């Protein structure tokens, strides 16, 4: 068995709109094509012994026998690999349960699809599942270390997942319908889109004062500010060497605390210092993080953390360092191992509690008591194993929110204001928080920016508190989702022109538009990225831009199949058409499958949004049957029965009627503009651009703050040109001829282009054509047939990227198509290079001829033609 490719889907996709996080693995299972699991000796028994927990798997909702019964009865290896990949992740603490296995349309080739929580873990699980399946087939599973795979998955999860604090904020945002974008592999996350976005890094928000973070990071500065505000803090000072240490000991006396001045998470801290030897060791430990350290009087009591968000008290927790309790019979090593067997403890942050590890801090704590790991502590003795009460080192937390005295709540909120932190963790040492700490001898030890939420969200004891909710309330007041309007556009032909026109209409209405096309990414008409930018990376670029308040996104087949969509919901989706292009690529073999790909976009429309569908296209029209949003249609025929039926029920539509683009609202008609007044239609000759105009007009109209006058102005100012519509009916006037540059690259596009050319003046009509190498033979031949229908002379060129074929293969297929369809003498020339072909056509142009080029790289072809035009104009002037 061989892995052909692995794709990571990160958004709504061909397999599932509701499950955005999927791994798609393409497998070649040639040697097992005729060997289901019941034909492999001993396979059912071996897999049951190696992975007994697969017993719980069901292969469908009505499956009564379970996965192992299917294996015994006989199932295919791709299905087995799917379930192994899911179970590996589950055993590593990542609950996953969705999977699909389907043929790609090629012999012995399969798509194995399954969900993941962390994408790197999903990829590892895919590869490991294949290795395990091979071992089971080869009967070498006893030598396979599956526990190593599970541990590796745990490590990948901990290395790549959002931390529990950041994760809780993101989860709360998702529950509120607020989208997010992870901006790096650490904890920097964007919540919301465009101008409405906010950012968080761990629990520091974009609203958090940098001065406050800086103050909180300087423990001495913090203590001075609090002391000046009559907040009880430990007496202490800063020191830099042993002379300073001796002075501090003399001034404050034992017990002491020594810690870095700008440390965090307890790093370099030593508490309850009672001897000079301990003090010098503590000084050395603290100075690993900076020369200047803090010496403070050690306050006895319990370690409490108080959380304040948006200057309001939220919750409080009692923190206990990692520890074991003696039973008078077993040594400390045994007690640690037994404590780690608690099902609530896991690796890293996978569970409520973290397993206790034995490290240098543990050894130091034991040394100070004169203990070793072999020591048997007396019954009920609490043996502390870490110097600080961090959950990440095995500590525990107990919620005490309801016990906090009102005076302490007032003090905590006041501290947040004094430091200026809108998300603030306050460390207090006190006998309890039931009484004001000014009365029970307690003190404020630290004020923390980026406080951890895990102790509050998942306490070991007491009531869990949703610490993330007030953060989201602060960043996005009730009712705000942080979203910007999104219009998503897909289809086989017309996507780019429809996208550009739609963006232009919205820009005319005053929107700050970001849009993606097959030519590039534009932010307010400024080109930011060049090339085919119709995938999720480009869409994310627009949605991440803080200047954009409106997004228009062209969504092509390729990006959707490769990675899924970049957004979970859009406001309006347009599907222009579905025709035979890119067939046989990405496992898409039929037009019905291609329609399923395109239907992903309208399926993401929010409940109150609109899907605008082509009522003249059967496959596109049929999409409305599966949608839960509002439906609107467009048609080149106002008498289309589908339009009449829809509008009779009060629905929206836009049609071409009596020379007008008209919006239909039920039985009402709004005539927007005459087609002859819309430049991109070339006085109505370019029928395909009338088609492209229709959904653009309706999409803009559906937004209440875009008026009919805005739309009319936008339509009349959208002029076909290399600047506004590069590669779409770009006309150049030369002395002897006209050049028409267009990106038509499939039969449906060439048919529409040919229809336009036939209405244009100019003879002979010369076509510079090409075929795309990764298309089917029949599709390339059809380009030849259509060329013979519409052109009087043909020049065949080749694209720079031949996509898996030779130039000769492509040329031969085009010639075959031309010869099949030609009804007259039709001159054919073959000039492989595009620029050479253009130059040949220009130099040999007959007076009054119309030369049409199907562009390869649009920008390069346009630049070459413009350069010819400039040289000709310069020669005339000279």
Secondary structure, DSSP 8 states (H G I E B T S, - for coil): -EEEEEEEE-SS-SS-SS---EEEEEEE-GGGTT--GGGSTTHHHHHHHH-GGGGG--SSTT-SS-HHHHHHH---HHHHHHHHHHHHHHHTT-----EEEEE-SSTTEEEEEEE-SSHHHHHHHHHHHHHHHHHHHHT-GGG--HHHHHHHHHHHHHHHS--HHHHHHHHHHHHTT--EEE-SSSSEEEES-GGG-EEEETTEETTS-HHHHHHHH-HHHHHHHHHHTT--B--EEEESSHHHHHHHHHHH-SSEEEEETT--TTTT-EEEE-SHHHHHHHHHHHGGG-S-EEEEE---SEEEEEEEETTEEEEEEEEE-SEEE--SSS-HHHHHHHHHTSTTEESTTSSSEE-----HHHHHHHHHHT--TT----TT-EEE-SSS--GGGT-EEEE-GGG--HHHHHHHHHHHHHHT-SEEEEEEEES-SSS-HHHHT-EEEEEESS---HHHHT-SBS----HHHHHHHHHS-TT-----EEEEEE-SSSHHHHHHHHHHHHHHTT--EEEE-SSEEEETTEEEEES---SHHHHHHHHH-TT-SEEEEE--HHHHHHH--S-S-EEEEEE----S-STTSTT--SHHHHHHHHHHHHHTEEEEEEEEEETTSHHHHHGGGG--SEEEEEES-TT-HHHHHHHHTT-EEEEEETTEEEEEETTEEEEEEEGGGSGGGTTTT-HHHHHHHHHHHHHHHTSTTS-HHHHHHHHHH---STTTSTTSSEEEE-SSEEEEEE---SHHHHHHHHHHHHTS--SSEEEEE---TTS-HHHHHHHHHHHHHH-SEEEE---S--TTS-HHHHHHHHHHHHHHH--S--EEEE--SHHHHHHHHHHT--TTEEEEEE-SSHHHHHHHHHHHHHHHHHHHH-
